[in-house]
Amino acid sequence: MSSSHDSPEEIKKSVKLYIGIFVALLFLTLVTVGVSYIHLSVGKAVALALFVASIKASLVALFFMHLSNERKIIYATIGLTGVLFVFLMSISLYL
């Protein structure tokens, strides 16, 4: 049985999205290479490289790993991590 997610229109829409993400990743890779030829201070170069890399990592995680559809579990995991971090840091302060 076919669901509405398997319709030709939905498949074309998904393919367009993935091609767009691929083009964005390719462009950002070219930006990274181009920036390497610009003479920046080490701090600025590292900051810019990390900024571009974080955008690329976000695109991969959100679309290719389908994490954009898992918001509730991601927020719950981040929240639990934050609570445990604060708890463990407060324990270390009092011991």
VEXZA-680997 format. One line per field, with one value per residue: x, y, z of N, C-alpha, C in turn; residue number from 1; chain. Coordinates in steps of 0.1 Angstrom, whole numbers. Layout:
% VEXZA-680997
nX c(X|...)
nY c(Y|...)
nZ c(Z|...)
caX c(X|...)
caY c(Y|...)
caZ c(Z|...)
cX c(X|...)
cY c(Y|...)
cZ c(Z|...)
resi c(NUM|...)
chain c(A|...)
***
This chain:
% VEXZA-680997
nX c(8|6|17|9|33|49|42|47|51|59|83|98|99|115|138|146|151|173|192|195|206|229|242|244|262|284|290|296|319|336|337|351|376|383|385|408|428|428|445|443|443|453|433|410|408|404|380|363|365|354|328|318|321|303|279|278|278|254|236|240|233|206|192|203|206|181|172|157|131|128|125|113|125|152|153|146|168|189|181|181|208|218|207|219|246|247|240|262|283|276|279|306|315|309|323)
nY c(-12|22|52|87|99|87|96|107|135|142|128|141|166|161|152|176|191|177|180|208|211|197|214|237|227|222|248|260|246|255|281|278|269|291|311|302|312|339|363|362|369|344|338|350|335|309|312|319|296|277|287|283|256|247|255|238|213|215|215|190|173|181|176|154|135|135|149|172|165|154|170|171|150|157|182|173|157|175|192|174|169|194|198|177|185|209|199|181|199|215|197|192|217|218|197)
nZ c(0|-9|5|10|11|-8|-32|-66|-68|-42|-41|-61|-49|-26|-38|-51|-28|-16|-36|-36|-10|-14|-33|-17|2|-14|-23|1|7|-13|-5|19|9|-6|13|26|11|16|34|66|102|125|145|134|110|120|134|113|97|115|118|91|89|109|99|77|89|103|82|71|93|99|74|58|78|88|111|114|117|142|165|191|206|203|217|242|248|247|268|290|290|297|323|337|334|348|373|378|378|400|420|420|429|455|467)
caX c(0|14|12|10|47|55|37|58|53|67|96|105|102|126|151|150|156|186|201|197|215|242|248|248|274|295|293|303|332|344|340|362|389|386|390|421|437|428|455|437|450|449|421|399|407|398|366|355|364|345|315|314|320|291|267|278|274|240|228|241|225|192|185|207|203|166|170|148|118|129|127|110|136|165|152|146|182|197|176|186|223|220|204|230|258|246|241|276|292|273|284|321|318|307|331)
caY c(0|34|63|100|103|81|101|113|149|143|124|152|177|156|152|190|196|172|186|221|210|193|226|246|222|224|262|263|240|264|293|274|269|305|318|298|320|352|364|366|365|330|338|352|323|297|316|318|282|270|291|277|241|245|256|226|202|216|211|175|167|184|171|140|126|137|154|183|159|149|182|169|141|165|192|166|152|187|196|165|171|207|196|169|193|218|190|176|211|220|187|194|229|216|186)
caZ c(0|-10|13|3|11|-19|-45|-75|-65|-30|-44|-68|-39|-18|-47|-53|-15|-14|-46|-31|1|-19|-39|-6|8|-24|-23|14|6|-21|4|28|2|-10|25|30|3|21|45|79|114|129|152|125|101|128|137|101|94|124|114|79|92|117|90|69|98|106|70|70|104|97|62|55|90|91|125|114|120|155|174|205|212|204|227|255|250|251|281|300|291|304|337|342|334|360|385|381|381|413|430|421|436|470|473)
cX c(9|8|14|24|55|50|49|61|62|81|104|108|114|139|156|157|171|196|205|207|229|249|252|261|286|299|301|317|341|347|351|376|393|391|404|432|438|437|448|445|445|436|409|397|400|383|358|354|354|330|310|312|307|279|266|273|259|232|228|232|210|185|190|205|189|164|160|134|118|131|124|121|149|164|152|160|190|193|182|201|226|218|215|243|258|247|255|285|289|279|299|324|317|315|345)
cY c(12|45|76|105|97|86|107|127|151|138|134|163|173|156|166|195|190|177|200|221|206|206|235|241|224|239|265|257|249|277|290|274|283|313|314|306|335|353|370|362|351|329|340|340|311|300|314|303|274|274|284|262|238|246|243|214|203|212|196|168|169|177|157|130|127|142|166|178|154|159|178|161|149|175|185|161|164|192|188|167|184|205|187|176|202|210|186|188|215|210|190|207|227|204|190)
cZ c(0|-2|5|2|-1|-32|-53|-72|-52|-32|-51|-59|-31|-26|-49|-40|-14|-24|-41|-19|-4|-26|-28|0|-1|-24|-10|14|-2|-13|13|21|-2|2|29|22|7|33|57|90|117|136|143|115|108|130|124|96|102|121|102|81|100|109|82|77|101|94|69|81|102|86|59|66|95|105|126|118|134|166|188|212|213|215|241|258|254|265|292|301|299|319|343|343|346|373|388|384|396|424|431|428|451|475|475)
resi c(1|2|3|4|5|6|7|8|9|10|11|12|13|14|15|16|17|18|19|20|21|22|23|24|25|26|27|28|29|30|31|32|33|34|35|36|37|38|39|40|41|42|43|44|45|46|47|48|49|50|51|52|53|54|55|56|57|58|59|60|61|62|63|64|65|66|67|68|69|70|71|72|73|74|75|76|77|78|79|80|81|82|83|84|85|86|87|88|89|90|91|92|93|94|95)
chain c(A|A|A|A|A|A|A|A|A|A|A|A|A|A|A|A|A|A|A|A|A|A|A|A|A|A|A|A|A|A|A|A|A|A|A|A|A|A|A|A|A|A|A|A|A|A|A|A|A|A|A|A|A|A|A|A|A|A|A|A|A|A|A|A|A|A|A|A|A|A|A|A|A|A|A|A|A|A|A|A|A|A|A|A|A|A|A|A|A|A|A|A|A|A|A)
***
